[in-house]
Amino acid sequence: MRRREWVVVAAVTATFGLLLVLWAALVPTFQAPDERAHFDATVHVAIGDGWPDPGDLRVLDAVQQASDPRPDSAPTMGELLRSTGASSSDTVDQMTQHPPTYYLVAAGVLHLVDFESLRPHVALLAVRLLGALFVLPLPALAWATVRRVTRSPRAALVGAFAVLAVPELASIGASASNDAPVVLFAATTVWLAVRVMTGDDRVRTALALALSLGVAIVWKGTALPLIPFVAVAVLVAPMRRAGVLPRAVRALWVLALAAAVGAWWWVRNLLVFHTLQPSGFSAIRPPKPFPTGTGPDPAAFADVSWSTIARTFWGSFGGRAQWILSPVVFETATVLGLGALLVWGFRRAPGLRVAITLAVLPATIFVLQTANAWGSYRATTFIGATQGRYYFPALLAFIALSAIAWRRAVQTDRGRRRFAVVVAALSAAMAVYGLLFTYGSIAEHSRIRVTPLGLDVLATSSPVPVPVMVVGWLVAAVVLAAAVVVAATLRPSVDDPSRTDPLGTAGAGTETETETETAHRGGTTA
């Protein structure tokens, strides 16, 4: 692999980390989705309150008061807890419907930084940076996954840039949320599953896949769709021993090991509550019948689901998702992305088996989320649980599928080079645009501009000095521009099949004899 490829991957990953820090510093206190509830549950654990049944946890009065808009003059978390006697309000914190794993880790971070001596927005920043640390490896994992699927350094670099094209991912990743660790371990699971599907049948790879899956499902229920995906990936993967039985045995022990690592919470729910995940919202949105003569409207449900998922996948920021990117941006991106997959992603060609298997993950998420949202709609008359961030565990599957589809659509080397530059540049621009758009929404009366008055507004809400943030924005823009330029000069290497394979999918489901032998010896071809 060329040194320049490593340089670009490192630059994109480092810049993604810088963008995450900027998101963590930019968004006002509790202005990320469900952030107050996530932070409150973390503080409950940190002060030793345990983990009550779903719907029984109440938001601490100290956390209710922590959203004071005057952070510089606010009391510390310790002072708030002492002044309120660590009492709770009547507001339900629904987060105990999830496993306590994230909250235990986040509470450990609070203790590490001595959170009781910190003002609330500084303590929250520490938890946000924990989330940023979780999602930091995503560009490198996307690069490794696409390179394994396509054997193309250029396509792999575009895959790394593609992570930046989803500002909502950076916003959620750099917030107090249990989504971040799910996204990380879902990404490692997809990467390892791709390795298995493309001929890596070493036991240690299967062990790593099982452990990754087990760790993923112990954080949140949005990781559960990984289970059927991994089962299918292992079943269809090539093996040195022919036959269905060896594959079935391998799939069973991979799933069994994953269950031993991470299924304990879900088994407990089935035994105690007789359901996989009890609702933490039962006290907030109790069952409510439709008015007489009316009932669920499938057309309205589909319309709300489509628009909500699309905008909250690409960019709908704020505690109430009130700062929304232009529909031109998120609807165009959605139509182009899904259209390419449907038109070119599943043609009868090398790599079809891998493409279909990758599609199992987002398809499972869609089916489960739609069924859950429809059931909730019928029971409460409220259309909810249709969040685009629930598809983030499938992000690497989307990126790998897009790489397969677009390399089939663009078949000349010149066309692929131009396409790679355009996509990398647009992805970098989207990353910077998402930050500037949110800044404008917070400080500039929803205008994308930078004024002294707006910077003064930012200074009152962020624990990070404004000059540091401005320098960070400039550095991110410069490094991303340089990375795009370097990526544009990258030539196909000897292992890039674009010279001989018009689809660019050699290795997607098959490996050359030399590659397979290398994998068996413990080496790598990616």
N, C-alpha and C positions, 0 to 999 in steps of 0.2 A: 504494500500500500504506500502511495506517495506521501512524502512529508507534508505537502500542502493540504492534502485531505485531512490529516490530523490537525493541522493548524486551523482550518475552517471549522471543523467540528468543535475544537476547543474554544474558538472565538464565539461561535453561536451559543454554546453552552454557557460560557462565562457571561455573555451579554444577556442571555435569558435570566441568569441569576441576578444581574444588576437590575433588570426590569422587574423582577419579583420583589426586590428590596424597595424599588420605587413605588410599586403598587402598595406594599405594606405600609409605607410612609405616607402615601397620598390620601388613601381613603379615610374619611373621618371615623371616629369611634363608633363601632357597631353599625356601620353603613355597608357591610357585606351581608349577603343572604344568611339569615338565621344566626348571625354572629353573636348577638347578645346571649342567645340560648346556649351556644357552644361554649362561650367564655364562662357563663354562669355555671354550667355543669362542670367545667374544669376547676373553677374556684371551689365548688362544693366538695369535689374530690380532694383538692389541696388542703382544705380545712378539716377533712376527716368525716364528711357527712355521709359517706357510703354511696350506694347506687340503688335507689328505690325502684319500685315497679313503674312501668310506663304510665304516665299521667299523674303520678304522685309527687314528682319533684316540682318545687316552686322556686321562682327566680328570687335570689337574695335581694334584700333591700339595698345592700351595699352596691350590687351590680346595677340595680335600677338607678341609683344616684350617680353611678360612674359615667353616665353619658352627659354629664355637665358640659356645656359648650365652652367653658373657660378652663381648658386643661392645665394652664400654667398656674392657676390659683386653686386648683382642685386639691382636696386632701388626698393622702396616700390610701392605698387599698387597706392597709392595716388600720388607719384611722377610721375609714368607712366601716370596716367590719366591727371595730370596737364601739363606734357610736351607734350602730344599729343593733348591737348584740348578736350579730350574725343571724338576724331574723329574716324570714322570707315573706314575700308579698303574696298576693292571691293569684299572680300570673303563673300559668303553667309553663314549665320548661319541659318540652316534649322529648329531650335528647336521651332519656333513659330507655327509649324504645330501641336504641342501638347498643352494641356491646360497649363495655367501658374502656376498651383498649386505648383508643385515642386519648381519652380524658385522663387516664393514668399517666400516659407519656407526657401530655401537655401539663398536667399538674406537677410532674417532676421538673419540667422546665421552669415553671413558676417558682418552685422552691430553689432551683439552681440560681435564679436571678434575684432571690430574696424579694418576692413580689410585694410583700406587705410594706416594704419601704419605698415602693414605687408608686407614682401616680397611675391611675387606671389606664390612660392611653399608652403609657410606657410598658406596663405589664402586658397589655394587649399586643403591643408591637412584638414582644418576645414570643408570644404564641403564634403570631402571624409569621414570624421568621422561621419558626419550626415547620410550618406548612410549606414555606418557600424551599426549605432544605429538602423536604420530601420530594417535591416535583422537579427540583433542579436537574436530575439526570435525564429528563425526558428527551431533549434533543439528541443526546448521545444514543439513547435506546432506540429512538426512531431511525437514526442513521444505521445502527447495527441491524435493525430488523429489515429495512428496505434493501440494504446491501446484501443480506442473506437471500432475500426473495428474488432480487433482480440481477445480482452479481455486477451491478453498475455503480462505480464510485460517484458518478454525477447524480444519478437518481437518488442515491443514499444521502448526499448532501442536501438535495432538495427536500428529502424527508425530514432532515434536521431542521431546516428553515420552516417547514410546514407547521411545526409546533408553535412557532411565533405568530402564525396567522390567526390564532384563536385567542383574542385578548381576554375573553371570559375565563379561559383556563388559567392565565396568569393571575387574574383578579381573584378567583376562587382559591388557587394554590397559595396565594400570599394573604390569606385571611385565616381567622380562627374557624376551622372547619375540619370535620373528619373525612372530607372528600379527598384531601391531598394524599394521605397514605394509601388510600384505595387506588388512586390513579397511578401512583408509583408501582405498587406491587401488581396491579393489573398489567401495566406496561412490561414489567419483567416477565410476567406469565406469558404474554403474547410473544415476546421475543424468544423465550425458551421454547414455546410451542412451535414457532416458525423453524427454529433449529431442528427440532424433532421431525417436523414435516418435510424438511429438505435433506434428510438423510443422516442426521446425527443421532445414532441409536445407542450411544454410550449410556451405561447405567447411571453415571454421575449426572448426565444431562437430565435424564428422567427424574432422578432424585431432586435435582434443583428445581425442576418444573413442579413437582409435588409440593415441595416446601414453599415455593413462591405462591402457589395457589392456596395452600393452607394459611399462610400469613395474610394473603389478600382478603380472605373471607372473614377474618377475625376482627376486621375494623368496622364493616358496615354491610348492610344487605345489598347495596348496589354492586358488590363484587360477586354475588351468588351466580349471575349468568356466566361467569367464567367456568363453572363446573361442567356444563354440557359442552362448552367450547373445547376445554382440555380433553374431555372424553373423546370427542370426535377427532381432534388433532392426533391423539395417540393411536386411535384405531386405524386411521387412514395412513399413518406414517410408514415409510418403508422400513423393513427389518432384514437382517441377514438370514433369520430363520423364516422361511415361507409359511403361509397358512394363517387362518383367522385366529386359531387358538392362542398362539404366542402373543398376538396383538391384544387379544381380549385379556389375557393374563396380565400383560404390562399395564393396560388401561385400569384394570381393577386395583392393582397394588399402588399405582400412582394416585388414584382417587382415595384409596383407603388411607394412605399416608397423609394426604392433604386433609382428610377428615379428622385424623388423629391430632393434627396440628391446630386446625381452626374451626371445627364443627361444634365444639363444646357449647358455645352460646346458643346455637340454633337448636341443638338437641334439648337443651334446658328449656327453651321457649316452648317446644312441642310438649315437653313433659309437664311444665307448670301452667302454661296458658293455652295449650292445645292449638296453637297457631305458630307459624314460623316467626312472625314479627307482629306483636301487638301494637296497636296504634297509640302513639303518645298524644294524639290530637282528640281523643275521645271526649275529654272534658271541654275542649275548645269548640269542636264541631260535632255535636252529638247527632245521631240519626234524625233526619227530618224528611217527612213525606212530601212528595210533590203535591201541589194544589189539585183539588178534585178535577178530573177531566184532562189533566196534563200528565206528562211523564218525560223521561229522558229523551233528548233530541239528538240523534246520532249526527246530524249535519252540524249542529252547533258544537257538539263535542269534538268532531274532527277539525273544525275550523279553529277552535281555541287551542287544541292540542298542537296542530301544525304550526300556527303562528308563535305560540309560546315556546315550543321546543326550539324552533329556528332562532328566535331572537335571544333566548337564554343560553344557547350553545355558543353563538358567536360573540355577543356583547350586549348584555342588559345589566347594568351595574347599579349598585346602591342596595340598601337594606330592603327596599320594596321593589327592586329591579326597575327603578324609575328613570334611570339615565340610559336611554336606549339608542344604540347605533341606528343610523338611517336604514329603513327597510330596503333601500336600494342595495346596501352593502350585504346585509345578512340574507336576504332572499336570493340575490344573485349568487352569492357564494354557495348557498344550499342547493339551488337548482343546478349550478355547474358541477358541484361535487357529486351529487346523487346521479345527475344525468350521465356523467362520464362513467360512473360505476355500472349503471344499468346498460349502457350502450356498448361499452368495450370491456368491462371487467370480467364478464362471464362467458366470453366466446369460447368455442371449442378450439383450444390451442394449448401449447405447453403452459403449465401453471394453473390450469382450470381447477384442479383438485385443491390446490392451496387457496385459490381465490374463494371457492365455495366454502371451505372450512373457515377462513377468516370471516366470511359473512355470517357464520353461525352466531358470533358474539353480538354484533349490533342487532341482528334479527331477534335474538333471545331477549335482549334488553327491550326492544320495541314491543314484543308480545307481552312480556311481564309488566312493563310500565303501563301499557295501554289497558291491560286487564285490571290492574290495580286502580288506575284513574277512573275507569268506567264503573268499577264496583263502588268506589267512593262517591262518584257522581250520582249513582242510583240511590245510594243510602242517605246522602246529605244534601242533594241538589247542587252541590258545589263542584265545579270542575277544577281539580287540583292535581298535584303530584305529576305535573307535566313539565319537568325541568330539563333543559338541554344539558345541564352538567351531569345528569345521570348517565349520559352517553360518553363521558370522558373516560371511563374504564375501557372503552372500545376505541380510543383515539388512535393507538398504534395500528389497530386493525384497519381503520379507515385510511390511514396514511399509506399502509402497505397495499391495500386494494387500489387506492388512487394511483400509486406508482405503477402497478400492473396495467391499469386501464389506460393511463395517459401514454405509457410507452408503446401500447398497441395503437393508439390513435395517432401518435407522431412517430413516423418510422424512419425519417432521415436523420443523419447525425447533425446536420446544420439545424434542422427543425428542433431536435431535442436540446441542442445547446441553447438556442434562443428561448425555448420554452422554460428551461431550467433557470436562466437568468431572470426571466419575467416573473416566474413563481417565487423565486428567492427574494427578488426585490419587492414584490407585492406583500410577501409575508413579513419582511422587515418593516415595510411601511405600515402594515396593519398593527404591528406590535407598538410602534411609536404613536400611531393615530389613536389607538385605544387609550393610552395614557393621557394624551393631550385632550381627547374628547372628555374623559372623566374629569380632568383638571378644569376644563372649561365649564362643565356642568356644576362643579363644586364652587368654583371661585370666580367665574367670569360670566355669570348669568347665561349659561348654556351657549356661549360663543367660544369657538376654538381660536383663542388668542392668549397672549401673555401680557399683562399690564402690572404696573407697580401695585395698584389696588388689589388685584387678584392675588398677587404674591403675598400681600399683607394678610389676606383672608386665609391663605394656606398656612402662614406662619402661626396663626392662632389655633389651628387644629392638628398640626403634625408635630411629633416629637423630634423630627429630623430637621436641622436647619435648612431653610430654603436655598441658600447658595449651594449647599451640598447636593440637594435634589436637582437643581438646575444643571450643575456640572455632570451629574449622573445621566440626565437626559441627553446632554450633548455627547458624552462619551459613548452611550449606547448607540446613538445615531451614527457616529463616526465609525465605530467598530463594525456595526452591521453593514454599512456601506462598503467598507474595506473587505468584509467577508464575502459580500456579493461579487465584488470585482475579482477576488481570488478564485471563487468558485466558477466564475465565467471562463477563466483561463484554463480550467482543469480539462485535460484531454482524456479520452477513453484509455484505460490501461489494458494490459494483456488479458485480464480476466473479465473485461467488460464485453458481454455477448452482443452489444449493439452492432459490432462489425459484421457479425455473421448471422445473428438471429434477429429477424425483422420485428419480432414481438418484444425482444428484450427481456424474455422471461426464462432463459436457460437457468437451470438451478431452482426454479420455482416448482418444486415437486419432484425434480430429478437432479442427480448429481453425476458428474463424470466419474469414471472409475478411480482416477487419481484422487479426486476430492473425497470420495467415500473412504478410500484407503487411509487418507490423511486423518479423517475424523476418527477412524477405528484406532489409529495409533495415538490418539489424544491430541492431535493438532487441530487447526482451524483453517478454513478456507475463506472466512468472512473478514 
